Amino acid sequence: MLNFMPNLSFFPALLGLILTISLPRVASADATPTPAQDSLAFPESWVGVWTGELTISGPQGPVQQLPMELHILPLDTVDRFSWTIIYGEDKEAGARKYQLQVIDRAKGLYAVDELNSIVLESYYRPNKLFSRYLVGEIMILITNEVRGDTMTFEVIAGGSEPVSITGDTTLVVDGESIPEVRTYPIGATQKATLTRKK
C-alpha cells in the first residue's frame, strides 16, 4: 500500500509497514502556479519529475533522511499517469512503479493503482491530493500539495485502536448531549518538499 518505505525498523509499531512519500526544503507560502500550469487541470498540471529529500520522524524527531523522487508522466492509456516514487540513491532498487487513474474529475475522485491488486482511492481538492487507508492495524493519511513548482508531501501513520474514549454523556448544566469521541495515536511521520525539474 503505497510501499514507499525505506528503513522503518526504528519504529516497532510500524515494522514492515509502509509510509510514504517526499518533499525537500520548505516552500514560500506565496508560491503560486505559473499561468501555463494554472490553466491545466489536475493531474495534468502536476506532470513532471519532482525531486527532494524525505525526512522520517518518530516521537523524538527526525530519524532518517534520504533522497526521493516522484515521476508523474502521461501514459498511452487515457486518464492514466505514471506515479513512480523512487527512494534512495539506487534508482532501480528504490523505484515503486504505480499509476494514477482519473475516476471522476467533477467529484475529485482518483485512484493510485499499485499494479498488484491494491488500488487506493484518492481525493483531490484545490492544489491537494488526499489518501487515507488502513494497513493491518495502522491508519495512514497521505497528502500531496502543489504550489507552483514545489510539492509538499506528508504521511501521518498511527494505530487504529483508540487511546481514549471520552464524552458520551449529558451535561448537567444545560442538558446538552455530548457525543462519544475517540482519540487515535500518531506514530511516525514522513515529510518532504519536492521541486519540479525544469
N, C-alpha and C positions, 0 to 999 in steps of 0.2 A: 504494500500500500504505500505508494509514493516512497519507494525504498531508497531514499536519498541519504542513507545514513552512513556516515563514516563510523569511527570507533565510538560507540556509546557505552562501552563497558564501564566507564566511570560512574554510571548511574544505574545501580542494580534494578530499580523499578522499571527500567526501560530495556533491560538486556535483550538483545536480539531484535528489538522492535525498532520501527522506523521513526524518523523525524526527518524534516525536510528542509531544503532549500537555502537560498543565498541572498546576499546583498552586502556590498562593501560600504565604504565611507558614507557618512551622513549627508543627505542632500539638503540643499537650502529649501526652506518651506515655501518660497515663492517660485520654485522651478515650475515652468508652465510649458505645455506642449507647443511645438512649432506649428504654424498654420497648416503645413502639409500633413503632419501627424494628426492634428486635431480634426481634420476633415475625414479621416478614416474611421471606420467602425472597429470595435473590438471583435476579434483579436488582431485584425489587420494592422491596427496602429501600434501593436506590441511586437510586430515581426522584427527580428534581428538577433544578434548574438550578444548576450549580456554577460559581463564578467565582473568578478569581485572576490571578496573574501567572506567566508561563512564563519561565524562565531557561535560555538555551542557553549551554553552556560548551565550550571547547576545552581543550587541554593546559595553557594558562596561566591558565585561569579563565573567568569569565563574559564573553561577547562580545555578547550581545543579550538584551534583556528586552522582553516585550510582554504585553498583556492577553490572557487566554484564558478561554473558557467551554466547558463540556461540558453538553449538554442530554440527559438520559436521561428519556424520557417514554413511556408506554404508547401503542401503536398499535392500530388496529382489528383487525389480524391477531393471532391468538392466539400468545403466546410470542414476540412481536417488540416491540422498543422502539427509539425513536429513539436514535441515538448521534451527536449533532451536535456537532462541535468547531468553535469559532469563534476565529480568531486575529486580533489587532489591533483597532483602533478601528472599522474598516469591517466591520460585522457581516454584510453581504451578500456582499461580495467575499471575506471571510475565512472563510466557512462551508464546512465539509466535512460533507456530509449522508450519514451512514452509518446502518446499523441493527444492533442487537444481537439475535441469534437464540438462543433456547434450543434446544439439541440433545438433551442428556441430563442432567437435573438431578442424578440419582443419581451419575453419573460426573464431575460438574463440568465438562461439555463444553458450550461455547458457540461462537458464531462472530460475527465482525464482518463484515458484508456491505457492501462499498463501493459496491454497486449498479452496478458496471461490469465484472462478471465476476470480480472479485477477492474472495475470501472467506477470511478469516483465522481459523483455529481458535483459540479462547482457552480457558484452563483456570482454573476458579475453585477456590480453596482458601479456608478461612475468612478473610473480610474482604479477600481479594486476588484480582485477576484478572491472569493472565499471558498474553502473546502473544509468540511468538518466530518470526521468519521471515527469509528471505534475499531481498534485493532486488538483483539483479545480483550484485556481489561483496561487498555489505555485509550483515552479520548484525545484526539488530535485536532487542532484548529490551525489551518494554514491560510495565510493571506499574502497576496502579491499586490503591491500598489505601484503604479507608474505615474511619474510626473516628469514630462519631457523625456530626457534620455537617462533617467535614473529610476531604477526599480528597487523598492524596499520589500524584502521578503522576511516573513516571520512565521515561526512554528511554535505553538504552545502545546505541550503534552502533559497529561496528568491522569491519575487513576479515575475510574468511572464509579467508584464507591464513594458516597458522600462522607465527608469528615465530620459533618454536623448536620442535624435536622432541628430547626427551630421554628417558632411560630405555631400555627395550628391551634389557635386559642381565640378567646373572645375577651377583649379588653373590658375591664370592669368599669372604667371611667365613662365611656360613651357607648359601650355595647358593640363596638366595631369588630367585625370578624377578621381575624388575621390568618392569611393562608400559610400552609406549610412551606418552608424554604429550605432547600438542600444546598449545602456548600460543598464544592468539589476541589480537590487538591491540584496544585500546579507543581509539576516535576521539573523537567528540563525544558529549555528553550533554545531555539536557533534563530539567528538574525543575521541579515546581510544587506548590503547595498550594492546593487549591480549597476554597472554603467554600460550603455549600449555602444558597441564598437561602431566607429564611423566608417 
